[in-house]
Structures are given as structure tokens and as C-alpha cells.
Amino acid sequence: MKLHNVRFFLLPFSILLLLSLTGCWSSKEIENRGFTAGIAMDKGQESALEKRLRKQGGGYRKKNLLTSTYQFINPQSTGMKNKEGNSPSKSYINISETGDSIHQMTGELSLRTNRSMFSPHLKVIVISADLARTYSLHQLLDQYLRDNEIRLSCLVLISKGQASKTLTLKEVDEMPAFRLLEIVNNRSKTTRILPPMSLAKLVGKMQAGTSFLLQNVISANEEEKFAGAAIIEGKTKKLRGFLNEMELDGLTWLTGAGKGGVVKSFDNKTGQPIVYEIKSMKSKITPHIAKNNISFDVKIESEGRLSESWVTSGTSSENKSLKMKEEIFEKEVSRLVKQTLKKIQIEYRTDVAGFGNQLRIEHPRVWEKIKKDWDKRFSKVPIKYSVKLTITDYGE
């Protein structure tokens, strides 16, 4: 083949090769991506900035039903003072938008920032109690469940206070949304953290129509804390009320869902603190059917260690001493369980401990007849419980 023919033959392939090297022609710089780490939802209240923009003609047709605060990762965060001695920039940027359509509100952000919203890395959605009492979770989360960009592993939390405040921290080098996600991982240290509730799990809960719990998170002085749980009513999908930290403690014992934690009580003779560290925990809920009457027995068992004792007299390893301490701890757990049952049965009349689910499993025909009014019936169902704690190690 002659040289000029070879050149003519290779020319089209060279052009195709050049075209294949332009695969990044439509890419976006990472600095221009609005990586969304967290979203907080509060009752609608325009910020001072939004009011000023609206007065200058920057408004649109809407009702101020809710205010969403979007937390973006700040790619230009320094985390330390620069050479000029200026204060370090935070690792996140919070932007709020008020309106009546979540999808429209996210679109409005594109008019206020050069960052295009990008949410596959969204970690948490925090909903304020005021908003959750007014609208159902189905309404508030509908758009996020339809959005293919948002992963269903995103966690959902409730805030008894202002949800947007849970997305602020004093530390400049930490992301509030990431910290909330990491606190969930501390379940092995306490009985006051619920199993994580993702969007995927939440869908199943809402479809089942039964009442359930969401972790409550509060904020003060730009610090976050998990503090009890929110009760979501099965029928309405709205907030019914709250369990405080001690009541959530009791519920964890009822369900046997704890991964670890402690029980603190006081020595009968000296009044000094003694602490039981949980190594294992289990609970068995047994339903009983007698004619038209339903009742439950709950058997709670745990093994652990005597991890702390302020009692100076006597020896912790004495069998009689250990037995007395076991009884003290059992009495404390029983007190917590009793307090929790009173709250969910008498005050809120909602089954958030899984009694109905156990009835469904063991007596499906009975459940089909009563499931529509189960919460109401649950409030009058007799529940007996027993607690057995065994100290297997006393740390000496």
C-alpha cells in the first residue's frame, strides 16, 4: 500500500480517537457542586434575607408553609487560621428557603447560589416537632422518596426544637450532619439511642399503618444531643408526643433492642451509686388469647457486669452481695418499664413497642379483625413483665 493511501486510511480513525478523548467536556468542577449533607425542615418563616429579596422583586407565588435549611459541604473550608490571621471558615454552608413545594424550593436555590444541588450523599433529614404535628410524614417526605438522586439510606430524625439549629456546630472542622450520623453508631454505649430509621425503613412503617418511634435530637449553644424519641401515630403519620430519655430507656428494655449501656441505682444500705454494665439483653413478648380477651407477658433477661460501685464496705464478689445488687438493678429496670408502659398505654394510647406485631405473627386471624383499632385497644390490654439480670463479672 502506498504511503498516501495509508495516511488517507488512518485519518478517519485519528478523528474518532480525538473525539473519544473529550469525555469530560460536560463535567462540572467539584467546587461548583452543591454536595448536600443534611436537610432541616421547620414551620415556614421567611428569613430577613428572604424578606429583603422579596421586597426588591425576588419573590414568587407561594405560601410560607415550611422552611427548609440545606447544608452544603464547603469545599473551600480551611479548618485553621490563614497567614493573615483571619478566622477559619466552617466546613459547611447552610442556606434556607421558605415555600410550599419542596421541589420548587430546591429550584429556587439555583437562583441564589452558583452551586448546583447534588444530593446522593445526603445523610440526614431533621423535621421539627411543630411541622410534624401539622403535616404527615407522608406529605413532608413525598418529594424525597420520589427523587431518584436521594439514597434511601438517608436517616430521618425529629427535633423537639428548631430543626435548623441541629445543623450548626461551634467546631469549624466538623459537619453537623455527619456528627448526627455518627452519634447513631454509639448504640453499644447507651440504651437511649434507637435503631437508625432510614427512608427505606420509614416507608415500610408508614405503609404498615402502625405507630412507631423516631429519634429526637435537640440543640443548645451549637451543640447537638439525642434526647428521647418522638411517637408517630400510625393512622395519621403525624407526631403524637415524646418519650423522654428515661422512658426510651424503658422501651429499649421492653423490646430487647439495646446493644449496650448501663443501669444505675443505689445501694440499699449506704445509698451510694452502683452501676450495671449491659453485655447482653433480650426480651420475649408472648400474646395470650382467651375468648375475646388479649393479654401479654414480657420476659426480659440480661447479663452484665458490676462496672462501678461507690460502696466501700464489704466485698463485691460475695455471692450474697451480688444477689442483692442484681435485685436492686432488676427493680430499677422494672421501674423504667412500668413508667414507659404507663406513658404509651395511658397517656398516648399508641403501641410503639411491637406488641401488635407479635400478635400478628402468632395469631394472624385475630390480628386481622382488630388491627384497624389496635392502638385504642392496646391502651386497655393487660401486660405482665418479669426482669432477670445476672451479674457475670464484677471487675475485681
C-alpha positions in Angstrom: 0.0 0.0 0.0 1.3 3.4 -0.9 2.2 6.0 1.8 -0.5 8.5 0.8 -3.2 5.7 0.8 -2.1 4.7 4.4 -2.5 8.3 5.5 -5.9 8.5 3.9 -7.0 5.3 5.7 -5.7 6.4 9.1 -7.3 9.9 9.0 -10.9 8.9 10.0 -9.6 6.7 12.9 -7.5 9.6 14.2 -10.6 11.9 14.2 -12.6 9.3 16.1 -9.8 8.8 18.6 -9.7 12.6 19.3 -13.5 12.7 19.8 -13.2 9.9 22.4 -10.8 11.9 24.4 -13.4 14.7 25.0 -15.4 12.6 27.5 -15.2 15.3 30.2 -16.4 18.2 28.1 -19.7 18.4 30.0 -18.2 17.7 33.5 -18.7 20.1 36.4 -15.9 21.3 38.7 -16.3 19.9 42.2 -16.3 23.5 43.6 -19.5 24.1 41.7 -21.3 21.1 43.1 -23.6 21.7 46.0 -23.0 18.5 47.9 -25.9 18.3 50.3 -25.1 16.6 53.6 -28.2 17.4 55.6 -31.7 19.0 55.4 -33.7 20.5 58.3 -37.4 21.2 57.9 -39.2 23.8 60.1 -42.5 25.6 60.0 -42.5 28.3 57.4 -40.9 31.6 58.5 -39.1 33.7 56.0 -35.6 34.8 56.9 -34.6 38.5 56.9 -32.7 37.9 53.7 -35.7 36.3 52.0 -37.9 39.3 53.1 -35.4 41.8 51.6 -35.1 39.9 48.4 -38.9 39.7 48.1 -39.3 43.5 48.6 -36.9 44.0 45.7 -39.0 41.8 43.4 -37.3 38.5 44.1 -40.5 36.7 45.2 -42.8 34.2 43.5 -46.3 32.8 44.1 -46.2 30.6 47.2 -47.5 30.0 50.7 -44.9 30.0 53.6 -45.8 26.6 54.8 -42.3 25.4 55.6 -38.7 26.5 55.7 -36.0 24.0 54.6 -32.4 24.5 55.5 -29.9 22.8 53.2 -26.4 22.0 54.5 -23.8 22.0 51.8 -20.2 20.9 52.2 -17.9 23.9 51.9 -15.0 22.8 49.5 -13.1 26.0 50.4 -13.0 25.4 54.1 -9.6 25.9 55.6 -10.2 24.5 59.1 -7.4 26.7 60.5 -6.4 30.4 60.6 -4.7 31.6 57.4 -1.5 33.5 57.2 -3.3 36.8 57.6 -4.7 35.6 60.9 -8.4 35.6 59.7 -10.8 33.3 61.4 -11.1 29.8 59.8 -14.1 29.1 57.5 -16.6 26.4 58.5 -16.7 23.1 56.7 -20.3 23.7 55.8 -22.7 26.3 54.4 -26.4 26.5 55.4 -28.9 28.1 53.1 -32.6 28.4 53.9 -35.6 28.7 51.6 -39.3 29.1 52.5 -42.2 28.0 50.4 -44.9 25.4 49.9 -43.2 23.0 47.5 -40.0 21.2 48.3 -39.1 20.6 44.7 -39.8 24.3 43.8 -37.7 25.4 46.8 -34.7 23.4 45.7 -35.1 25.0 42.3 -35.1 28.5 43.9 -31.7 27.8 45.4 -30.2 27.8 41.9 -31.2 31.5 41.7 -29.2 32.3 44.8 -26.0 30.2 44.5 -23.6 29.1 41.8 -23.6 25.5 43.3 -26.0 23.0 41.7 -27.7 21.0 44.3 -26.3 17.4 44.4 -27.9 15.0 47.0 -26.7 11.4 46.5 -24.6 12.0 49.7 -27.5 13.3 51.8 -27.0 11.8 55.3 -29.9 13.1 57.5 -33.3 14.8 57.3 -34.3 16.5 60.5 -38.0 17.5 60.9 -39.2 19.9 63.6 -41.9 18.8 66.0 -44.1 21.8 65.1 -44.1 20.8 61.4 -44.6 17.0 62.2 -47.6 17.9 64.3 -49.2 19.9 61.4 -48.4 17.7 58.4 -48.0 14.0 58.0 -44.6 12.4 57.3 -46.0 11.2 54.0 -46.6 14.8 52.9 -43.2 16.1 54.2 -41.1 13.3 52.7 -43.0 12.6 49.5 -40.6 14.5 47.2 -37.5 13.0 48.7 -39.0 9.5 48.3 -39.7 10.2 44.6 -36.3 11.7 44.0 -34.0 9.1 42.4 -30.9 11.1 43.4 -31.5 10.7 47.1 -30.5 7.4 48.6 -33.0 5.6 50.8 -30.2 5.0 53.4 -30.6 8.7 54.5 -31.7 8.9 58.2 -34.8 10.7 59.4 -34.8 12.4 62.8 -37.3 14.6 64.7 -36.3 17.8 66.7 -38.4 19.0 69.6 -36.8 22.4 69.0 -35.9 24.2 65.8 -34.6 21.7 63.3 -32.3 24.1 61.6 -30.3 24.6 64.8 -29.3 20.9 64.8 -27.3 21.6 61.7 -25.0 24.1 63.4 -21.8 23.4 65.4 -19.2 25.5 67.1 -16.4 23.5 65.6 -15.4 24.8 62.2 -13.9 21.5 61.0 -16.9 19.3 61.6 -20.1 18.7 59.6 -23.2 18.7 61.8 -25.0 16.2 59.5 -22.1 13.8 59.7 -21.9 14.1 63.5 -25.6 13.2 63.8 -25.0 10.1 61.7 -22.0 9.1 63.8 -24.0 9.5 67.1 -26.3 6.7 65.9 -23.2 4.4 66.0 -22.9 4.8 69.8 -25.8 2.4 70.5 -23.3 0.0 72.1 -22.7 2.6 74.9 -26.3 3.5 75.8 -29.9 2.3 75.7 -31.2 5.7 74.8 -30.4 5.6 71.1 -32.9 4.0 68.8 -32.0 1.7 65.9 -31.4 4.0 62.9 -34.6 4.9 60.9 -33.7 5.3 57.2 -36.0 6.5 54.5 -36.3 2.9 53.3 -37.4 1.6 56.7 -39.7 4.6 57.2 -41.6 3.7 54.0 -42.4 0.3 55.4 -43.5 1.7 58.7 -45.9 4.2 57.1 -47.3 1.5 54.8 -48.0 -0.8 57.7 -50.1 1.8 59.4 -48.8 1.1 62.9 -47.3 3.6 65.3 -43.5 3.9 65.6 -40.7 6.0 67.0 -38.2 8.4 65.6 -35.1 9.6 67.4 -35.4 13.1 68.9 -32.4 15.4 68.6 -32.1 18.8 70.3 -29.6 21.6 70.1 -28.3 24.2 72.6 -25.3 26.6 72.2 -24.5 25.0 68.8 -24.2 21.5 70.4 -26.4 18.5 69.5 -27.8 15.8 71.7 -30.0 12.8 71.2 -32.8 13.2 73.8 -35.6 10.6 73.8 -37.9 9.7 71.0 -40.9 11.1 69.0 -44.0 9.0 68.8 -45.5 8.9 65.2 -49.2 7.8 65.1 -49.8 5.0 62.6 -53.1 6.3 61.2 -52.2 10.0 60.7 -48.4 9.7 60.2 -48.2 12.8 62.5 -46.3 13.4 65.7 -48.3 12.2 68.7 -45.9 13.1 71.5 -42.5 12.3 73.0 -40.8 9.8 75.3 -38.1 11.3 77.5 -34.7 9.7 77.9 -35.7 7.5 80.8 -38.9 6.4 79.0 -36.9 5.5 75.9 -34.6 3.6 78.3 -37.6 1.6 79.5 -38.8 1.0 75.9 -35.4 -0.4 74.9 -35.7 -3.0 77.7 -39.3 -3.8 76.6 -38.2 -4.5 73.1 -34.8 -6.0 73.9 -33.3 -3.9 71.1 -30.4 -2.5 73.1 -26.7 -3.1 72.1 -25.2 -2.0 75.4 -25.4 0.7 78.1 -25.7 0.9 81.8 -28.3 0.7 84.7 -27.5 3.0 87.6 -29.1 2.5 91.0 -28.2 2.9 94.7 -27.1 0.5 97.4 -29.9 -0.2 99.9 -27.8 0.3 103.0 -25.4 3.1 102.1 -27.3 4.9 99.4 -24.2 5.0 97.3 -24.3 4.7 93.5 -23.8 1.2 91.9 -23.7 0.6 88.1 -24.5 -2.4 86.0 -23.0 -2.6 82.5 -25.1 -4.4 79.9 -23.3 -7.1 78.0 -26.5 -8.7 76.5 -30.2 -8.1 76.5 -33.2 -9.9 75.2 -37.0 -9.6 75.5 -39.7 -12.1 74.6 -43.2 -10.8 74.2 -45.9 -13.5 74.4 -49.5 -12.8 73.5 -52.4 -14.7 75.1 -55.9 -15.1 73.7 -58.8 -16.1 76.0 -62.1 -15.8 74.2 -62.2 -12.1 73.2 -59.6 -11.0 75.7 -56.0 -10.3 74.8 -53.1 -10.1 77.2 -49.3 -10.1 77.1 -46.4 -11.5 79.1 -42.9 -9.9 78.6 -39.8 -11.8 79.8 -36.7 -9.6 80.0 -33.3 -11.1 80.5 -29.8 -9.6 80.6 -26.2 -10.5 81.5 -23.6 -7.9 82.5 -21.0 -6.8 84.9 -20.8 -4.7 88.1 -18.9 -1.9 86.5 -18.9 0.7 89.3 -19.6 0.7 93.0 -19.2 3.6 95.5 -19.8 1.3 98.4 -16.6 1.0 100.3 -17.6 -1.7 102.9 -17.8 -5.4 102.1 -16.5 -7.4 99.1 -18.2 -7.1 95.7 -17.5 -10.8 94.9 -19.6 -12.2 97.8 -22.5 -14.2 96.4 -25.0 -12.7 98.8 -23.8 -9.2 97.9 -24.1 -9.9 94.2 -27.5 -11.3 94.5 -28.7 -8.2 96.4 -27.2 -6.0 93.7 -28.9 -8.0 91.0 -32.3 -7.4 92.8 -31.6 -3.7 93.0 -30.9 -3.5 89.3 -33.9 -5.6 88.4 -36.1 -3.2 90.5 -34.7 -0.2 88.6 -35.3 -1.8 85.2 -38.9 -2.7 86.3 -39.4 0.9 87.3 -38.3 2.1 83.9 -40.6 -0.4 82.1 -43.6 0.5 84.3 -43.0 4.2 83.6 -42.8 3.6 79.8 -45.9 1.3 79.7 -47.9 4.0 81.5 -46.8 6.6 79.0 -47.6 4.6 75.9 -50.7 2.9 77.1 -52.5 5.5 79.2 -51.2 8.9 78.0 -50.6 8.4 74.3 -52.5 5.1 73.6 -50.1 4.1 70.9 -48.2 0.8 70.6 -44.7 1.7 69.7 -43.1 -1.4 71.4 -44.2 -4.1 68.9 -46.9 -5.8 70.9 -49.3 -5.7 67.9 -46.6 -7.1 65.6 -46.1 -10.1 67.9 -49.8 -10.6 68.0 -49.9 -10.5 64.2 -47.1 -13.2 64.0 -48.6 -15.6 66.5 -52.3 -15.0 65.9 -52.8 -13.6 62.4 -56.6 -14.2 62.3 -57.2 -12.3 65.5 -54.9 -9.5 64.3 -56.8 -9.1 61.0 -60.0 -8.5 63.0 -58.6 -5.8 65.3 -55.7 -4.2 63.5 -57.6 -1.1 62.4 -58.3 -0.1 66.0 -55.3 -1.7 67.6 -53.8 1.5 69.3 -57.2 2.1 71.0 -57.5 -1.5 72.1 -53.8 -1.6 73.2 -54.4 1.0 75.8 -56.6 -1.4 77.8 -54.6 -4.6 77.3 -53.1 -6.2 80.5 -49.3 -6.5 80.3 -47.3 -8.5 82.8 -43.5 -8.4 82.8 -40.6 -10.1 84.6 -37.0 -8.9 84.7 -33.9 -11.1 85.3 -30.5 -9.6 85.4 -27.4 -11.7 86.1 -24.0 -10.2 87.1 -21.4 -12.4 85.4 -18.4 -10.2 86.2 -17.7 -7.8 89.0 -14.4 -6.3 87.7 -12.2 -7.4 90.5 
